């Protein structure tokens, strides 16, 4: 949506063509009336003229209608969450976001899906005795990047793209060259109360050591390996020696964008959140008897996911018309969440309460220590980390014995899965109809 400066009556009239004199006179009268009022400012959007005041009213109505349709209740200045917050209801809240993401990827699916499907296994193609997971870093512009993008469309809660530092990974079964799962690391949010309290941080520690934490913003296994608890393998892989080394090699010699400093890039801690409450993947993940994923609390239920279906972009466009300098840009270095800031400013100038950002849908937050002295290091009491030794090969062996083989014996129905099932899962997000 392209916005220009407000136009006066003469400029609008001069651009009208093909109208009779009577029609032009009526338009002059309308413009003259509105031009004399404080709110009567015309703007040009998508090649059409409209009143800013009318756009404000329409956008306000659309936002409130969207919230009501999702089950939210606006009580004065407070938004009340839906009464049903089960996993299925949370998935339902994300349906419009998922449909929006599907439509953005529709051309990608048309162009790439046929080839990418070859990297997904039928249940009959999984060899229980020869399965050989491998860890692959994803580089932009490669088949691995396309595969990561395609697999992420399976998620019922649309996947964030992360911000700041970002690394993506695939876990492939070398035995059949099929995808088992994906995960990605990005910069953590600056403010996360339960994390900071669990670490024992003050604001100065956080400023200096936040660089030594990354957040797992997507993680999971794909069919049929998800039925064989490959999600546990992918979760453990994120804490492996190999991943820590890749992070260090990528970022140790780079300067931070905000502080312009060269910082020690050794990872001390990972964090992640479960969008659907208690996580079947993260729960009880151990390695040789040691708990790896620690549940540390809940997020505070702030965000903008419920302002979806194109509403955020319309809010940003409206803010760009009103106060362009407040519209924000999607560029790291301007704060950890530019969408939150832009949404907050838009709500303010639309005359809606900022509390609309408090949707109340909390996430379970998990912390994954990567060193025995992670806490004292993050508190700046020690300068050198003493990392755990978690080779990916050892993780694979442990996962096979602890989860994979016992699960395959108990749940042999994974054999019934076909790529046709996967197609239905991805295309179920199509607002035009379920894939057949």
RAMOLIN-V285037 format. One record per residue. N is the residue number from 0. BURIAL is b if it has 24 or more other ideal C-beta (glycine too) atoms within 12 Angstrom, else e. Layout:
# RAMOLIN-V285037
n:N burial:BURIAL
n:N burial:BURIAL
This chain:
# RAMOLIN-V285037
n:0 burial:e
n:1 burial:e
n:2 burial:b
n:3 burial:e
n:4 burial:e
n:5 burial:b
n:6 burial:b
n:7 burial:e
n:8 burial:b
n:9 burial:e
n:10 burial:e
n:11 burial:b
n:12 burial:b
n:13 burial:e
n:14 burial:e
n:15 burial:e
n:16 burial:e
n:17 burial:e
n:18 burial:e
n:19 burial:e
n:20 burial:e
n:21 burial:e
n:22 burial:e
n:23 burial:e
n:24 burial:e
n:25 burial:e
n:26 burial:b
n:27 burial:e
n:28 burial:e
n:29 burial:e
n:30 burial:b
n:31 burial:e
n:32 burial:e
n:33 burial:b
n:34 burial:b
n:35 burial:e
n:36 burial:e
n:37 burial:e
n:38 burial:e
n:39 burial:b
n:40 burial:b
n:41 burial:b
n:42 burial:b
n:43 burial:e
n:44 burial:b
n:45 burial:e
n:46 burial:e
n:47 burial:e
n:48 burial:b
n:49 burial:b
n:50 burial:b
n:51 burial:b
n:52 burial:b
n:53 burial:e
n:54 burial:b
n:55 burial:b
n:56 burial:e
n:57 burial:e
n:58 burial:b
n:59 burial:b
n:60 burial:e
n:61 burial:b
n:62 burial:b
n:63 burial:b
n:64 burial:e
n:65 burial:b
n:66 burial:b
n:67 burial:e
n:68 burial:e
n:69 burial:b
n:70 burial:b
n:71 burial:b
n:72 burial:e
n:73 burial:b
n:74 burial:e
n:75 burial:e
n:76 burial:e
n:77 burial:e
n:78 burial:b
n:79 burial:e
n:80 burial:b
n:81 burial:e
n:82 burial:e
n:83 burial:e
n:84 burial:b
n:85 burial:e
n:86 burial:e
n:87 burial:e
n:88 burial:e
n:89 burial:b
n:90 burial:b
n:91 burial:b
n:92 burial:b
n:93 burial:b
n:94 burial:b
n:95 burial:b
n:96 burial:b
n:97 burial:b
n:98 burial:b
n:99 burial:b
n:100 burial:b
n:101 burial:b
n:102 burial:e
n:103 burial:e
n:104 burial:b
n:105 burial:e
n:106 burial:e
n:107 burial:e
n:108 burial:b
n:109 burial:e
n:110 burial:e
n:111 burial:b
n:112 burial:b
n:113 burial:e
n:114 burial:e
n:115 burial:b
n:116 burial:b
n:117 burial:e
n:118 burial:b
n:119 burial:b
n:120 burial:b
n:121 burial:e
n:122 burial:b
n:123 burial:e
n:124 burial:b
n:125 burial:b
n:126 burial:e
n:127 burial:b
n:128 burial:e
n:129 burial:e
n:130 burial:b
n:131 burial:b
n:132 burial:b
n:133 burial:b
n:134 burial:b
n:135 burial:b
n:136 burial:b
n:137 burial:b
n:138 burial:e
n:139 burial:e
n:140 burial:e
n:141 burial:e
n:142 burial:e
n:143 burial:b
n:144 burial:b
n:145 burial:b
n:146 burial:b
n:147 burial:b
n:148 burial:b
n:149 burial:b
n:150 burial:b
n:151 burial:b
n:152 burial:b
n:153 burial:b
n:154 burial:b
n:155 burial:b
n:156 burial:b
n:157 burial:b
n:158 burial:b
n:159 burial:b
n:160 burial:e
n:161 burial:b
n:162 burial:b
n:163 burial:b
n:164 burial:b
n:165 burial:b
n:166 burial:b
n:167 burial:b
n:168 burial:b
n:169 burial:b
n:170 burial:b
n:171 burial:b
n:172 burial:b
n:173 burial:e
n:174 burial:e
n:175 burial:b
n:176 burial:e
n:177 burial:b
n:178 burial:b
n:179 burial:b
n:180 burial:b
n:181 burial:b
n:182 burial:b
n:183 burial:b
n:184 burial:b
n:185 burial:b
n:186 burial:b
n:187 burial:b
n:188 burial:b
n:189 burial:e
n:190 burial:e
n:191 burial:b
n:192 burial:e
n:193 burial:b
n:194 burial:b
n:195 burial:b
n:196 burial:e
n:197 burial:b
n:198 burial:b
n:199 burial:e
n:200 burial:b
n:201 burial:e
n:202 burial:e
n:203 burial:e
n:204 burial:e
n:205 burial:b
n:206 burial:e
n:207 burial:e
n:208 burial:b
n:209 burial:b
n:210 burial:b
n:211 burial:b
n:212 burial:b
n:213 burial:b
n:214 burial:b
n:215 burial:b
n:216 burial:b
n:217 burial:b
n:218 burial:b
n:219 burial:b
n:220 burial:b
n:221 burial:b
n:222 burial:b
n:223 burial:b
n:224 burial:b
n:225 burial:b
n:226 burial:b
n:227 burial:b
n:228 burial:b
n:229 burial:b
n:230 burial:b
n:231 burial:b
n:232 burial:b
n:233 burial:b
n:234 burial:b
n:235 burial:b
n:236 burial:b
n:237 burial:b
n:238 burial:b
n:239 burial:b
n:240 burial:b
n:241 burial:b
n:242 burial:b
n:243 burial:b
n:244 burial:e
n:245 burial:b
n:246 burial:b
n:247 burial:b
n:248 burial:e
n:249 burial:e
n:250 burial:b
n:251 burial:e
n:252 burial:e
n:253 burial:e
n:254 burial:e
n:255 burial:b
n:256 burial:e
n:257 burial:e
n:258 burial:e
n:259 burial:e
n:260 burial:e
n:261 burial:e
n:262 burial:b
n:263 burial:b
n:264 burial:b
n:265 burial:b
n:266 burial:b
n:267 burial:b
n:268 burial:b
n:269 burial:b
n:270 burial:b
n:271 burial:b
n:272 burial:b
n:273 burial:b
n:274 burial:b
n:275 burial:b
n:276 burial:b
n:277 burial:e
n:278 burial:b
n:279 burial:e
n:280 burial:b
n:281 burial:b
n:282 burial:e
n:283 burial:e
n:284 burial:b
n:285 burial:e
n:286 burial:b
n:287 burial:e
n:288 burial:e
n:289 burial:e
n:290 burial:e
n:291 burial:b
n:292 burial:b
n:293 burial:b
n:294 burial:b
n:295 burial:b
n:296 burial:e
n:297 burial:b
n:298 burial:b
n:299 burial:e
n:300 burial:b
n:301 burial:b
n:302 burial:b
n:303 burial:b
n:304 burial:b
n:305 burial:b
n:306 burial:b
n:307 burial:b
n:308 burial:b
n:309 burial:e
n:310 burial:b
n:311 burial:b
n:312 burial:b
n:313 burial:b
n:314 burial:b
n:315 burial:b
n:316 burial:b
n:317 burial:b
n:318 burial:b
n:319 burial:b
n:320 burial:b
n:321 burial:b
n:322 burial:e
n:323 burial:e
n:324 burial:e
n:325 burial:b
n:326 burial:b
n:327 burial:b
n:328 burial:e
n:329 burial:e
n:330 burial:e
n:331 burial:e
n:332 burial:e
n:333 burial:e
n:334 burial:e
n:335 burial:b
n:336 burial:b
n:337 burial:b
n:338 burial:b
n:339 burial:b
n:340 burial:b
n:341 burial:b
n:342 burial:b
n:343 burial:b
n:344 burial:b
n:345 burial:b
n:346 burial:b
n:347 burial:e
n:348 burial:b
n:349 burial:b
n:350 burial:e
n:351 burial:b
n:352 burial:e
n:353 burial:e
n:354 burial:e
n:355 burial:b
n:356 burial:b
n:357 burial:b
n:358 burial:b
n:359 burial:b
n:360 burial:b
n:361 burial:b
n:362 burial:b
n:363 burial:b
n:364 burial:b
n:365 burial:b
n:366 burial:b
n:367 burial:b
n:368 burial:b
n:369 burial:b
n:370 burial:b
n:371 burial:e
n:372 burial:e
n:373 burial:b
n:374 burial:b
n:375 burial:e
n:376 burial:b
n:377 burial:b
n:378 burial:b
n:379 burial:b
n:380 burial:e
n:381 burial:e
n:382 burial:e
n:383 burial:e
n:384 burial:b
n:385 burial:e
n:386 burial:b
n:387 burial:b
n:388 burial:e
n:389 burial:b
n:390 burial:e
n:391 burial:b
n:392 burial:e
n:393 burial:e
n:394 burial:b
n:395 burial:b
n:396 burial:e
n:397 burial:b
n:398 burial:b
n:399 burial:b
n:400 burial:e
n:401 burial:b
n:402 burial:b
n:403 burial:b
n:404 burial:e
n:405 burial:e
n:406 burial:b
n:407 burial:b
n:408 burial:e
n:409 burial:e
n:410 burial:e
n:411 burial:e
n:412 burial:e
n:413 burial:b
n:414 burial:e
n:415 burial:e
n:416 burial:b
n:417 burial:e
n:418 burial:b
n:419 burial:e
n:420 burial:b
n:421 burial:b
n:422 burial:b
n:423 burial:e
n:424 burial:b
n:425 burial:b
n:426 burial:b
n:427 burial:b
n:428 burial:b
n:429 burial:b
n:430 burial:e
n:431 burial:e
n:432 burial:e
n:433 burial:e
n:434 burial:e
n:435 burial:e
